[in-house]
Amino acid sequence: MDVKRLNDALEYVEAHITENIDFVKIEQISCLSRYNFQKVFSILAGIPFGEYVRNRRLSHSVYLLKETDMKIIDIAYHIGYESSDSFSSSFKKLYGYTPGYFRKHPVILPTFPKLTISVEIRGGYQMNYRVETMDSFQITGVSRTYSTMTEAQNEIPAFWAEVNQSGKSDELINIKNNTLPGMLGLCFPDEDGGMEYVIGVTGDDSSSFKTFTVTGGRYLVFDAVGPVPSELQRVTNEIFQNVMPSSEYELRDAPEFELYHPGDVTADDYTVEIWVPVK
């Protein structure tokens, strides 16, 4: 994964920060799909991409309010808001003041500088993985849609609890075909940067559940050993913060998934596999 391409994409964003962001252009520059770009950005930067853009725009509006005579409505339009009300609401949520109050009573407000992504090389760091190649396969299960990766990370554990408590996980285990042995959690990215998250098993069509097809290809497979979801999220962050940026592998536009084997997911020695699609 090329960090320089990520920074080139951020330079493009910065040059067009007050305009609608063209994700086709970002995909071309970064060589990542919209979903993968936002996922990698969120992990490396520690902030969702949409929030970063919004904060950069609002930071620019602070300068315009202090140093120009532009009307507040014109500033709102200039940084991409459709009304002064929506601009004022976002400004107050971030800074604690309305734009009008700030213009009349200037106070020191924090700025949100342009971000540059860098990778820290840590001596002796190692994470083992294996390479697997899969033919196309079918998943049978239940799904839920999330608009952002942050929302998904917060809500998916509750989704799993709901599926387990309803007995649907037992029903799925009974119809699995063991192409992959265990329960799976898959992220199917959508064009808007969100995802459809599927809890299921490898299996054929079922009248009781939805069926999804996963295109075959190569995967890097990592083990996360420890309680779910904390260890799963920690290892996922390590993969995208340390392993992928320093490897020759490029992310493939395909579902990433977790493979859960039978056992106590809260145990310190429980192992869940993380399958990352690569070219």
C-alpha positions as CSV (number, residue, x, y, z in Angstrom):
1,M,0.0,0.0,0.0
2,D,1.5,3.3,-1.1
3,V,1.4,6.0,1.6
4,K,2.6,8.6,-1.0
5,R,-0.5,8.0,-3.0
6,L,-2.6,8.6,0.1
7,N,-0.9,11.9,0.7
8,D,-1.3,12.9,-3.0
9,A,-5.0,12.2,-2.6
10,L,-5.0,14.4,0.5
11,E,-3.3,17.2,-1.5
12,Y,-6.1,16.9,-4.0
13,V,-8.7,17.2,-1.2
14,E,-6.9,20.2,0.2
15,A,-6.9,22.0,-3.2
16,H,-10.6,21.4,-3.5
17,I,-11.6,21.7,0.2
18,T,-14.4,24.2,-0.5
19,E,-15.8,22.2,-3.4
20,N,-17.7,18.9,-3.6
21,I,-15.0,16.2,-3.2
22,D,-14.7,14.0,-6.3
23,F,-14.3,10.5,-5.1
24,V,-13.6,9.2,-8.6
25,K,-10.5,11.4,-8.6
26,I,-9.5,10.2,-5.1
27,E,-9.8,6.6,-6.2
28,Q,-7.6,7.4,-9.3
29,I,-4.9,9.1,-7.2
30,S,-4.9,6.7,-4.2
31,C,-5.5,3.5,-6.2
32,L,-8.0,2.6,-3.5
33,S,-11.8,2.2,-3.7
34,R,-13.8,4.8,-1.9
35,Y,-14.5,2.4,0.9
36,N,-10.9,1.3,1.3
37,F,-9.6,4.9,1.1
38,Q,-12.0,6.0,3.9
39,K,-11.2,2.9,6.0
40,V,-7.5,3.3,5.7
41,F,-7.7,7.1,6.3
42,S,-9.8,6.6,9.4
43,I,-7.4,4.1,10.9
44,L,-4.2,6.0,10.1
45,A,-5.6,9.5,10.9
46,G,-7.7,8.5,13.9
47,I,-10.7,10.5,12.5
48,P,-13.3,9.6,9.9
49,F,-12.6,11.2,6.5
50,G,-15.9,13.1,6.4
51,E,-15.2,14.6,9.8
52,Y,-11.7,15.6,8.7
53,V,-13.1,17.4,5.6
54,R,-15.8,19.1,7.7
55,N,-13.3,20.3,10.3
56,R,-11.0,21.6,7.6
57,R,-13.8,23.6,6.1
58,L,-15.0,25.0,9.4
59,S,-11.4,25.9,10.3
60,H,-11.2,27.9,7.0
61,S,-14.5,29.6,7.9
62,V,-12.8,30.9,11.1
63,Y,-10.3,32.8,9.0
64,L,-13.0,34.2,6.7
65,L,-15.1,35.4,9.6
66,K,-12.1,37.1,11.2
67,E,-10.3,38.5,8.2
68,T,-13.0,39.3,5.6
69,D,-16.3,41.1,5.3
70,M,-18.1,38.2,3.6
71,K,-21.6,37.7,4.7
72,I,-22.2,34.6,6.9
73,I,-24.5,33.1,4.3
74,D,-21.8,33.6,1.6
75,I,-19.2,31.9,3.8
76,A,-21.7,29.0,4.3
77,Y,-22.1,28.5,0.6
78,H,-18.4,29.0,0.0
79,I,-17.4,26.1,2.2
80,G,-20.1,23.7,1.0
81,Y,-23.1,24.3,3.2
82,E,-26.6,24.7,1.7
83,S,-27.8,27.2,4.3
84,S,-26.5,29.5,7.0
85,D,-28.5,27.5,9.5
86,S,-26.7,24.3,8.8
87,F,-23.4,26.1,8.8
88,S,-24.2,27.8,12.1
89,S,-25.2,24.5,13.6
90,S,-22.0,22.8,12.6
91,F,-19.9,25.7,13.7
92,K,-21.5,25.9,17.1
93,K,-21.2,22.1,17.6
94,L,-17.5,22.3,16.9
95,Y,-16.5,25.6,18.6
96,G,-19.3,26.3,21.1
97,Y,-20.2,29.6,19.4
98,T,-22.4,30.6,16.5
99,P,-20.5,32.3,13.6
100,G,-22.4,35.6,14.3
101,Y,-21.3,35.6,17.9
102,F,-17.8,34.8,17.0
103,R,-17.6,37.6,14.5
104,K,-18.8,40.1,17.1
105,H,-16.8,38.7,20.0
106,P,-13.6,37.2,18.6
107,V,-12.1,34.5,20.8
108,I,-9.2,32.1,20.2
109,L,-10.5,29.0,18.5
110,P,-8.5,25.8,17.7
111,T,-7.5,25.2,14.1
112,F,-7.5,22.0,12.3
113,P,-4.4,21.9,10.1
114,K,-4.0,19.9,6.9
115,L,-3.1,16.4,7.6
116,T,-0.2,14.4,6.2
117,I,0.0,10.7,6.7
118,S,3.2,9.1,7.8
119,V,4.1,5.6,8.9
120,E,6.3,5.0,12.0
121,I,8.8,2.3,11.5
122,R,9.1,0.5,14.8
123,G,12.2,-1.7,15.5
124,G,11.5,-5.4,15.9
125,Y,7.8,-5.1,15.0
126,Q,6.4,-8.3,13.5
127,M,2.9,-9.5,12.7
128,N,2.6,-13.0,11.1
129,Y,0.1,-13.7,8.4
130,R,-0.5,-16.3,5.7
131,V,-1.7,-15.9,2.1
132,E,-4.8,-17.7,1.0
133,T,-6.4,-17.9,-2.5
134,M,-10.1,-18.5,-2.6
135,D,-12.4,-19.3,-5.5
136,S,-15.7,-17.4,-5.6
137,F,-18.1,-18.6,-2.8
138,Q,-21.5,-17.9,-1.5
139,I,-22.5,-16.5,1.9
140,T,-25.9,-17.1,3.5
141,G,-26.9,-14.9,6.4
142,V,-28.4,-11.7,7.7
143,S,-27.2,-8.2,7.1
144,R,-27.4,-4.6,8.3
145,T,-26.3,-1.4,6.6
146,Y,-24.1,1.3,8.2
147,S,-23.3,4.7,6.7
148,T,-19.8,5.0,8.1
149,M,-17.0,2.8,9.4
150,T,-17.2,4.5,12.8
151,E,-20.9,3.7,13.0
152,A,-20.2,0.1,12.0
153,Q,-17.5,-0.4,14.7
154,N,-19.8,1.0,17.3
155,E,-22.9,-1.0,16.3
156,I,-21.7,-4.3,14.9
157,P,-21.2,-5.9,18.4
158,A,-24.8,-5.3,19.2
159,F,-25.8,-6.8,15.9
160,W,-23.9,-9.9,16.7
161,A,-25.6,-10.1,20.1
162,E,-29.0,-9.7,18.5
163,V,-28.3,-12.5,16.0
164,N,-27.0,-14.9,18.7
165,Q,-29.9,-14.2,21.1
166,S,-32.5,-14.7,18.4
167,G,-31.2,-18.2,17.6
168,K,-30.4,-17.2,14.0
169,S,-26.7,-18.1,14.5
170,D,-27.7,-21.7,15.4
171,E,-29.9,-21.9,12.3
172,L,-27.0,-20.7,10.2
173,I,-24.5,-23.2,11.7
174,N,-26.9,-26.0,10.8
175,I,-26.9,-25.1,7.1
176,K,-23.2,-24.2,6.6
177,N,-21.2,-26.1,4.0
178,N,-17.7,-25.6,5.6
179,T,-16.1,-24.0,2.6
180,L,-14.9,-21.8,5.5
181,P,-15.4,-23.5,8.9
182,G,-17.2,-21.1,11.2
183,M,-19.3,-18.0,11.4
184,L,-18.3,-15.0,9.2
185,G,-18.7,-11.3,9.5
186,L,-18.3,-9.6,6.0
187,C,-18.1,-6.0,5.0
188,F,-19.6,-5.3,1.6
189,P,-18.6,-1.7,0.8
190,D,-21.1,0.6,-1.0
191,E,-20.5,3.5,-3.4
192,D,-21.1,6.1,-0.7
193,G,-18.4,4.9,1.7
194,G,-20.7,2.9,3.9
195,M,-21.1,-0.8,4.1
196,E,-23.5,-3.7,4.3
197,Y,-22.3,-6.0,7.1
198,V,-23.2,-9.6,6.8
199,I,-23.3,-12.2,9.6
200,G,-23.4,-15.6,7.9
201,V,-21.8,-18.9,6.9
202,T,-20.6,-20.3,3.6
203,G,-23.6,-22.1,2.1
204,D,-26.1,-22.4,-0.7
205,D,-29.3,-20.5,-1.3
206,S,-31.7,-20.5,1.7
207,S,-35.3,-19.4,1.8
208,S,-34.8,-18.1,5.4
209,F,-31.7,-16.0,4.8
210,K,-30.1,-13.7,2.2
211,T,-27.4,-15.0,-0.1
212,F,-24.3,-13.1,-1.2
213,T,-21.6,-13.9,-3.6
214,V,-17.9,-13.2,-2.8
215,T,-15.6,-12.9,-5.8
216,G,-12.5,-15.2,-5.5
217,G,-9.0,-13.9,-5.1
218,R,-6.1,-13.6,-2.7
219,Y,-6.3,-12.7,1.0
220,L,-3.8,-11.9,3.7
221,V,-5.0,-13.8,6.8
222,F,-4.2,-12.5,10.3
223,D,-5.0,-14.0,13.7
224,A,-6.4,-11.8,16.5
225,V,-6.0,-13.7,19.8
226,G,-8.0,-12.3,22.7
227,P,-11.5,-11.1,23.6
228,V,-13.7,-9.8,20.8
229,P,-14.3,-7.1,19.8
230,S,-11.4,-5.2,21.5
231,E,-8.6,-7.5,20.2
232,L,-10.2,-7.7,16.8
233,Q,-10.2,-3.9,16.5
234,R,-6.7,-3.6,17.8
235,V,-5.3,-6.1,15.3
236,T,-7.2,-4.5,12.5
237,N,-5.6,-1.1,13.3
238,E,-2.2,-2.7,13.5
239,I,-2.7,-4.3,10.0
240,F,-3.5,-0.9,8.4
241,Q,-1.2,1.2,10.4
242,N,1.9,-1.0,10.2
243,V,1.7,-4.0,7.9
244,M,-0.1,-2.8,4.8
245,P,1.8,0.6,4.5
246,S,5.2,-1.3,4.6
247,S,4.2,-4.2,2.3
248,E,4.1,-4.6,-1.4
249,Y,0.5,-5.8,-1.3
250,E,-2.3,-3.5,-2.7
251,L,-5.8,-3.7,-1.3
252,R,-8.4,-5.3,-3.6
253,D,-11.9,-4.0,-4.0
254,A,-13.6,-6.9,-2.3
255,P,-15.2,-7.7,1.0
256,E,-12.9,-8.0,4.0
257,F,-14.2,-10.5,6.5
258,E,-13.7,-12.1,10.0
259,L,-13.8,-15.9,10.5
260,Y,-15.1,-16.9,13.9
261,H,-14.3,-20.5,15.1
262,P,-16.4,-22.2,17.8
263,G,-15.4,-21.1,21.3
264,D,-15.8,-18.4,23.9
265,V,-15.2,-15.1,22.1
266,T,-14.5,-13.3,25.5
267,A,-11.7,-15.7,26.4
268,D,-8.1,-14.5,26.4
269,D,-7.0,-17.3,24.0
270,Y,-9.9,-17.0,21.6
271,T,-8.7,-16.6,18.0
272,V,-10.6,-14.9,15.2
273,E,-9.1,-14.7,11.7
274,I,-9.1,-11.4,9.7
275,W,-9.1,-11.9,6.0
276,V,-7.9,-8.8,4.0
277,P,-8.4,-8.9,0.2
278,V,-5.3,-8.0,-1.8
279,K,-4.3,-8.0,-5.4
